[in-house]
Amino acid sequence: SGDEESDDDEEEDVSEFEEEAEPTEPLVSGKLIDNLASKLSAADWKKLAIQLDFKDDEIQEISDSYDDALTQSQEMLANWYSNNPAQATVISLRKALQDVGLLKLLHHP
C-alpha cells in the first residue's frame, strides 16, 4: 500500500541526514600553521616533530635544508599536513603540543 512506501522514504531520508551530519574534526589551516611556526624555537619544532611521528632523518633534513627556525617550523608543519591530510586536525595538533608542553603557543596571539 501507499502508506508503507512513504514510511520507507522517510527512513531513508533520516539515514542520509545522519551520514551528512557526522561530525568531522576541523583540519589545520595554513594560517594556523604560519601562526604556530612563528612561535616555535629550533628546539621546540624538533620536539613537536618527534611527537608528530617524524623520523630523525626527516628532522635532520629539514634542519639542514633551511637556516632559520621559522622556515624549519613551517616546513615541518606543512610536511605533516601534506603527509597526513586526514589526520592533520586541530585536535591532533593540540594533543601533540600538549604532550611536549607547548600548548600555550596555540592560545597566545
N, C-alpha and C positions, 0 to 999 in steps of 0.2 A: 504493500500500500504506500501511498504518497507520504504519509507521516514518517514511516521508518526511514525513507531516503533522506528527508530533511534532518533527522537526528544524526545520521551518518555524516552529512555535510558539516554540521555544527562541530562534531567531534574532530573532524579533520582540520577545521579552522583553528580549533583550540590547540592542537598539537603543532601546527605550523607556527602559531604565535609563540608558543613556548620555546621553540627552537630559535626563533629570531630574538627572543628576549633573554637568551642565555647571557649571563654577564661575561664580558671579556675584560681582561686587565688592560689598563692603558699602557701603550708602548712608550718607551723613552723617546722624547723629541730631540731634534737637533739642537734646539735652544737649551734644553736641559743639559745635554752633553757639553755644549760650549760653556755654559754657566759653571758646571761642576769642574770641568777641565781647568778653568781659570783659577780654581781654588786649590787644586791638588799640587803638592810639592813632588819632587822627584821620588822621594821615599814613599809618599802616600800613594801615588798612582801605581807603583810597583806592588805595594801591599794589596791594593784593590784588585790589580790584575791577577794576582795569585788567587784571591778569593773568587774571582770570576772565571777560574779554571784555565788561565793562560799557562803555557809551559814556560820553563826557564829560558829556553832558546828563543821563544817568541818575544818575551820581555826584553831579552838582550838585543834582539834585532831592532825593536822599536827604539831602545835606548841608544844603540849605535847609529841609527838612521837619522835621528833628529837631535839637535843641540839643546833645546830648551824644554823644561818640564811641561809648559803649556802645550806645545805641539805633540810631545810624547803622550800626554794625557788624552788629548783629542784623538790621536791615532789609536791608542789602546781602546778607548770607549767606542770609537767608530768601528774598529775591528770586531769588538764584542757584539755590537749591534748587527753588523752585517753577517757575522758567522752564526748568530742565533736569533734571527729576526722574531721568531715566535716567542722566545724566552726573554727578549730584551724589554722587560716590563719595568715600570716604575717600582713595583713591589720587589722584584728580584734585585734591582739596583739598591734599593733601600736596605734590604737584608744584608747584602754584601758590605755596604758602607757601615751598617750597624756592627757587623761581625769584626770589622777592623777598627772600630771606634771612631769612624769619621761621619757618622750620621748627621752631626751638626752642620756639615758643609751643605747639606741639602736645604737647610732651613734659613740660612743667612744669605741675604741678597748680595 
